[in-house]
């Protein structure tokens, strides 16, 4: 299992942080899409390093077209000399329609077609195939020499897809190269819902197992050496779990553990802006399922035991309550 680093949205520190974590022994660095463009941060991280895998975790697919994503991925694969991973996610309907002013419909089917369209574009650029993609959501039939990038030795990057529900997860198994597990997942959910859905998707692609397919994702860690540090870390993790739990689309994870009735309560509180009250609904039992809690050494060892047989890569998902100075000890213990 490779341990990666999640870069913050402090774009002024992206290059120096990427260089530092490469020296510290992290295998990769991921950039999410929140306040800034993730692709520009990936470019900074790639040019500041020589061996670090760099990827988006995630870039919002439906905020863009297959052509724009194909350009970004193809170029970053060359800039990074083959170290870039195009990680995509759907976001939710209100953000796509109201924040990005883009269409929303049948997200799993649309995502499947979007990825297939990207691959068709890359096949045109890299292998000289005629561009003739015609789908229900996207059509790409024009590519003249003036607008065609030259093939490069690194080729198109792998595509990882994020998801929670079985429909999107199945799409990942069918058309993607890897799956980004959502932070709001428990190992029981991964084993009983995620992996079977991935296998169903792989079967549609004529594959019988997950050979050559990468499962990766963040792991909540709650770290402290003193009671004061632990209280602060637990409060931060519970706040993040409550935030994710307020999304109705993620209720299935709660339902699996018998906590389904908590989800609408969290949604109601979030609409009232009562964020602190939401934290009180996250129990210690939930914490034990979603996060690894303890000293840096305890967390590092427990992390390997918890996800090492399933995840190929993980990132330490700290919600801001733990002291970053503890992370090297976690990394050493996990190794």
N, C-alpha and C positions, 0 to 999 in steps of 0.2 A: 504494500500500500504506500503510495506516494503522498506526502503532505505538502499542500500548496498554501499560498498566502493570498488573502484578499486585500487588494489595494484600496485605500480610502478614496473619497472624492476630493481630497486635497490635491488638485492638479499640479500645484507648484512643487510638491514633494514626490511626484510619481517616479521620476527618473532616479533620484537618490534612494528612494525606498526600494525600488526594484533591484538596483545594484546591491543594496545591503542584504536583502533577503536571499538573493542568489548566493552571496558569500556565506550566509548563515546556514545554507544547506536545504532550503526549500526547493521543491522540484518545479513549482510553477507559481504563477501569479494571475489572479483573475480580477476583472474589472466589471462592476455592475453598472447598470444604467439608471441613475437617479437624477442628479443635478447637472451632470455634464455628459458630453458625448463619449461613450466608452471606447470607440475606435481610436480616437486621438490619444487617449491614455494608453491604450495598448501599443500604439506606435512609439510613444515615449518609453514605455517599459521595454519594448523589444530592442530599441536602439541603445539602451543603457546596459544591456546584458548580452551574454553570449551562449548560454545553455538553458536558460529558464524558459519553460513553456509559458506562453502568454495567451489568455483567452478572455472572451466576454462571458460573463455569468450574471445576468444574461443581457443581450441586446434585444430590444423589443421588436420582434419580427414584423408585426402588423402595422407598425409606424412607418414602415419602408416598403419598397417593392422588391421583388426578386432580383431585378437588375441592379438596384443600388446595393443590395446585400452581396450580390455576386462580385461587383467591383471592389467593395470594401474587403471582402474575404480574400479575393485573389491577390490584391495588392499587398495586404498585410502578410500573406503567406510568403511573398517575395521579400518584403522588408525584413521580416523576422528570420528569413532563411529556413523556412519550414517549421517554425516553432509556434505558429498561431493556430488557435482553435476557435471556430465560429460557433459560439454558444448562443442559442436563440430561445426565446420564450414568448408567450402570447400576450401577457398582461391581461387585464379584464376589460369587459365591454365599456364601462364608463370612461376609462382612461383613453381607450382607442378612439372612441367617438367624440368625447368632449375635450380631451387634452390634445390629441393629435389630429382630430378631424379626419379620421380615416374610417373605412367601412369595417363593420363587424358582422360576421355571419358564419355559422357552422365552424367554430374554431379548429377542431381537430381535422376536418376535411380540408379547410383552407391551409392549415399548416403543412399538411402532407403535400398538397399541390405546390405550395411556395417552395418547399425544399426540393421537390422534383424539378421545378422550373430553374432554380439556382444551379442544379446539377446539369441541366440541359445547356444552360448558358456556358458553364465551365467546360463542358464537352466541346462546345463550339470553339472556345478560345484555345483550349489546350490541345485538342485533337483534330480540329478542323472540321468537325461535324456540322452539318447544316442546321441552323437554328429554326426549329419548327415545333414549338411547344404550344399546344392548344388545350386549355383546361376550362373548368367551370368558373374559376376566379381570376386566372391570369392567362394572358396570351403573349407570347414572344416569338415573333416570326421575322424580325428585321435585324440584321447585323451586317453592316457594310465594312470593308477593310479599314476605312478611316477610323472607325470606332472600335475596332477589334484589338484588344491587348495582345502583345506577342506572348507565345508560350514561354514559360520559365521552368527551370530545372526542378523547382520545389513542388510544382503542381498545386491544385486546389487544396485548401485546408480541410481537415475533418469537421463535420458538423455535429454538435451535441445539442440535444433538445431537452428543455426543462418541462416538467409537468407534474401534476398531482393526481388527477383523475385517470381512470383506466383508458379512456378514449385517446387522450393525447399521449399517454405512455405507450400505447400500442403503436401509434404512429411513429414514435421514436424508434421502437424496435424494428419497424419495417423500413424506414427511409433514412435514419440518422446513423452516425458512427458511434454515438455515445449518448448517455442519459445523465442529465443534471438533476439529482434528487433535490426536491424542494426542502428548505430548512424545516418546514412544518411537516415533518414525516417522522414516524417512529420506526424502529427496526421491524416490529410486527407488521406495520403497514407495508414496508418495503418488501418483506418476505412473502406476505399473503396477497398483496394487490399489485405492487409495482413489478416484481420479477415475473409473475405469470402473464401480466399484460405485455411486458417486453417480449416474452417468448412467443406470445400469439402473433405479435408483429413480425418477429423474426421468421415465423413459420410462413407468413404471407410472402416474405421475400425469399422463400425456399431454403431457409436455414433452420437447423434443428437445435441450436444452442446459442449461448452468448459468446462463443469464441470470437475474438477480435473486436468485441463490442465493449466499450468502456463505461462503467458505472462510477460516477463521482458526485460529490456534493458536499455542502457544508455540514459540520457537526457542531451543535451547540456545546460550548464548554463554559463551565462556571467555576472560576478558579480563585482560591484564596488561601493564604497561610495563617491569617489571624481571623478571629470572629468578626471583626469590623470589615475586613476585606471580603469575607464570605457573604456577609449580609448585603454589602453593596453589589456584589456580583449576582447573587440570587435575585435581588430586586430588579436588576437590569434584564436578566434572562426572562423572568416572569413577565416583564413589560413587553418584551419582544414576542413571546409566545402568545400573549393576549392580543397583540396587534394582528398577528397572522390569523389567530383563531376567530377574529371578528369578521373574516371574509367568508360568506356563505358557501362559496365553492369548495372550501377546505373542510367542511363539516364531516365529510366521510372519515377523516382521520380521527376526529373526536368520537364519531359513532362506533368505530371499531373497538374502542376502549370503554364504551358505555358512558361517555361524557357528552353525548349529543345535545342534551338540554342546555349546556353551558354556551353553545355557539350563538343562539339568538340573543341571549343576554349580553354577550360581548358586542354583538352588532348594535343592539339598542344603546348601550353605553357609549359606543364609538360615535354614533350619530348625535349624541348629546354632548360630545366633547369631554366625557368623563374618563379620561385616559387612566388616571391614577386608580379609580375605582375598578377598572377592568383587571388590574393586576391582582386584586384580591380574589378573583375567581380562579386563578391558576393555583392548583394544589401542589403539595409536595409529590404526590403520586404522578402528576403530569410532568413535573420537573424531572423525575427519575426516568421517564420514558423519552422525553425530548432532549435532555441534556446529560452530559457527563459532569459530575460535581465532585470537587475535592481539591487537594493540593496539586501543584503542577505535576509532581511525580505520579500521584494517583490518577489524575486525569489522563496523562500520557499512556500509562499502562492500560487503563480501562478502555480508552478509545480504540486501541488495537484489538482488544478482546471483543469489543462490541461490534465493530464494523469491518474489521480486517478481512473477514472471509467473504465479504460482499462488495465493498467499495474498492476500486482500483486506485482512486485518488480521493482525498478529502481536504477541506480547509477548516481551520479552527474558527468557528463562528462565535465570536465574543460580542456581546451586545453593548459593550462600552463600560461594563462594570468591573472588569478584571484589569489588573496592572499588566501592561504589555511586557514588562520586564520579566514576567513569569513564563513567557512563551518559549524561550529557548530551552528551559527545563522540561516543558511539555514535549517539545520536539525530541529531545534526547531520550526521554522515557518511552515515547512511542516507538522510537527506533529499536 
